[in-house]
Amino acid sequence: TSRPAAFNFVPPLLYYLRYFMLGSGTLTLFLVWVPDPNMNVEGEMEKLVLVIDETDNVAVALQDIAAGAVLALPDGGELSAATDIPCGHKVALRAFLEGDTVIKYGEAIGRSSRDIALGEWVHTHNIEALEVKS
């Protein structure tokens, strides 16, 4: 949803102004507060995920994320959460094919055990640990 340009200087909560003339001739101002669930009070996309290293192909959810939520990425891009993602868990920043390497902290942490869609929850149900050679 976009706001009228005149309101770009105010928090996104203040969205709509309306004037009414009452029978007594008094002008009354009503404010209607319409919160945008993806905006913070500065009018920026709320940070829902953290990308730890620029080479990571997963991000960490900073709070519980509902399917369909729009996630702002550090590079200015956006993606939609394909599934619900619990706080502290990973979200796929790209689509994975079965066997693709999952990278977090700039390091390989596992392989996808099945195809994973862009924006999907990434956890033990769809990744497997890498074999450690001693």
N, C-alpha and C positions, 0 to 999 in steps of 0.2 A: 504494500500500500504506500502511495506517495502522499506527502503533505503539500499543501499550497506553499509556494516559495516564500510567502510573507511569514510563515511560521518556522523557517529554517533556523532562526536564532533562539528558539525556545526548546525546552526538552520535548521529546516526542510524545510525552503524556498529554501535553496541552495541544489538542488537535483541532478543536472546532469551537467557534464562538457564535452565539446567536443572540440577537436583540429582540425583545418583545415590547410592544406598546400595550400597557394595561389600560383598563377603562378609565382610570384616574389620570391618564396622560403621563404616568411615570414610566421612564425607560428602565427596564431591568435587564441586566447582563447575566446570561447563563453560560457556565463553562461546562463542557462535556469532556470528560477525561477518557481517552481511548488509548490504553497501553498497547504498544506493539511488542509482542512477546520476544522478538529477536533484537530489540533495541535497548540500550542502557540510557541513563538520563542525559548523557552527552550526545545522544542521537547517533551513536556508533553501534555496529553489530556487537552484541554481547559475546565475550570470549567463552565458548563452550568447550573448546578442545585446546590442547597444548601439543605442539610439535617440538620434540626435545632436540633433535638434530636435523639439519637440513636434508640429510640423506635418508631419513626415516620414511617408510611407506605406510606407517600407521601413526595415529595421534592418540593422545590420552584424553578421555572425557573428564572435564573438571567438575561436572555435576551429572546427575541422571539426565539423559537426553531421550526425548520421545521420537519415535519414527516420524520422519517428515520435517523435523526441525532443520533449519538452514544453519550450517556451520561456516563461520568465517575462518579462512585460512591465513597464515602469516604472509603469503605471497599476494594477498588481495583477492584471491579466488574464493569461491563458495562451493559447498556441496551439501546435499540433503542426506540426512541420516536415513538409511534404508531400513533399519530396525531400531528398536529400543536399545540403548546402550547404557549400562550401569556406570555410575561414577567410578573413576579410577581404571576403567577397562579401556581397551583399544578400539579404534574405529579405522576401517580401511580407507586410506587416501587414494587408492587406485584399485582396480579389479585385479584379483589374483586367480590364476589357474592352479589346479591341484599340483603341488610340488614346488610352487614359487617360494622364494625366500622372503620371510617377514623380517623387516629391519626396524629396530627401535634402539635408541641411544647411539645410533650410527653403527650398530653391530647386528649381525644376523642372530635372531633369537629363536627361530624355528622355521618350519615349512608349512605351507597350507596343506591340510589333509583333504581338502575338497575345494571346489571353486568358491571364491568369496567375492561378492559384489562390492562396487564402490559404495562407501558409506555404511557398510555392514559392520556389526559387532564382531570383533576378532578376539577369540579366547580359546580355551582348551577344547571346545567342541568343534573347532575348524582349523586349528594348527597343532602341530606335533613338534616336540623338542628335536633339536639336531643331535646326532650321535656325537658323543665326545670320545675322541681317540686319545688313549694314554700312552 
